[in-house]
Amino acid sequence: MTKSKKSIVMHGTLLCPLVLGHCAFLRANGTTYRTSTVVAIHEQSADMIHFETLNSDYYLSMDPFPMADAEAVALLAPYKAK
C-alpha cells in the first residue's frame, strides 16, 4: 500500500526561486515556511505554482503580487552595510 502525500493549499509568495533538490522558502499568512526537498515542479503560471516535496504537494496561489517578496530579497542580497 502506497502512502499518499498531504496536499497543502496556501495563498502567499515564494521568497526565492524553486530549485529541484533544495528546500523551498515561502511566506503565507505572515509566516515564513521552509519545506522539505523539492522533487518536482508540476505547474507554474503568473499567479500560481504547484510543486512537490518529499513529504507534500503544494499549491501556492500568489496573486496579487506573485514575486514581490522574491524581488525584494534579490535586490537586498548584494547590499553591504558600511
N, C-alpha and C positions, 0 to 999 in steps of 0.2 A: 504494500500500500504506500503510495507516494503522498507525502505531506504537502499540502498546498501552501503557498506563501500568502502572507497577510497583505491586503490591499490598503494603501494609505492615500486618502484624498485630502489635499491641502490647498489653501489659497495663500500664495506668498511669492518669494523671489529666490532665484539662485544667487548665491554670493560669489561663485566663481564657475567657470565652465565645467561641465561634466567630463570626466576622463575615465575611460574604462580601466579597471584595475585599481582605482583610487576611491576614497570615500567622497560623498557629495556634501556640500555645505549649503543649507537653505535657511531662509528666515520666514516664519509664518506666525501670525498671532503674537507678535512681539517677542518671540523666542527664536534663538538660533539653534539649528539641528545639524548634527553630523551623522551621516548614515553609515552603514557597513559598506563594504566594497561594491562599487558599481560593476555589474556584469553584463548589462545590455541597455542600450538606448533604443526604445521601440518606436517612439513617435515624438516629433518636435515641431512646433509651429510658433508663431509670434506670441501667442498668448497661453500656450500650454505645453507641457512636456510629460511624457510617460517613460519612466526608466525603471530598471530592475536592479536590486542589490542582492547580496547573498541571502538576505532574510525577508525582503518585502518587495512589492510592486508599488511604485509611487506614481501618483497622478497629481501634478502640480499645476494649478491654474495661476497664471502670472499677470493678469490684467489688473489695473490699467497701465502699470509701468513695469514691464517684464524684466528689464535689465538695469533698472535704476541703481539698485544696490551694487550689482556687479561692476557697473561702470564707475561708481564712486570708489570702490575698492581698487580698481585698476588705476584710477587717477591718483590715489593716495599712496600706492605702493612705492613709486620711485622717490617720494618726498623724504628728505632727510632733514631733521631739525639741526639748526646751527648751535 
